[in-house]
Amino acid sequence: MSDTRLTEIGKHVSSRLKRAPGVTVVNGIGLDVYVRQNFLTPHECGGLIAMIDADRKPSGILSSDPDPKFRTSESCDLDRWHPFVDGIDARICTMMGLKARQGETLQGQRYAVGQQFKAHHDYFHHSQPYWVDEKTRGGQRCWTAMIYLDEPAGGGETWFSSAGFKVSPRTGMLLAWNNMDADGMLNSQTLHESLPVTAGIKNIVTKWYRERFWL
């Protein structure tokens, strides 16, 4: 089976990222992953961290029976109409080659010592109750773009366990991946987790893109 819409989106974004200056392709791990060092300046990272720190609250999770230990970070949705946030958001969309209306609101996340986000997929599981609503709100989460805003003194790596690929936080680095496979189907190889921070603080922002306009 295949999903033509998601296949075409995947090809389009991959082609765009491969041509983007400074973007590195991660090969041989069973999923499409791209890295762009220094996507944000230290000043921009600091501005986003201040916004996260002002509005953070315990992170939520899409589940009918959530495990309180599954995602222990704090997070907040950033004001997408704030000129500072809007400018960064637009740069992410331009690099990805996706329309702004396909993107969810940029989410800030903060991890203190011991906090983590256990192994999960960013795509929506069709068997879960939430899919009924999400299907009408823009459909599947096809791409993820995540930016590290700082570097904790210990831990906090992003671990793609099924693919055997681990990413250490670097200030200003953008990590993007396709949650679908080459046929536009859910790619289980995108299973990933935020390992516990062992020293210091980790801040990130994440942008999720839908297959259609997000409502």
Secondary structure, DSSP 8 states (H G I E B T S, - for coil): ---HHHHHHHHHHHHHHHHSTTEEEE-SSSS-EEEETTSS-HHHHHHHHHHHHHH-EE-----SS--TTTB--EEEE--TTSHHHHHHHHHHHHHHT--GGGB---EEEEE-BT--EEEE-SS--TTSTTHHHHHHTT--EEEEEEEE----SEE--EEETTTTEEE---TT-EEEEESB-TTSSB-GGG-EEE--EEES-EEEEEEEEESS---
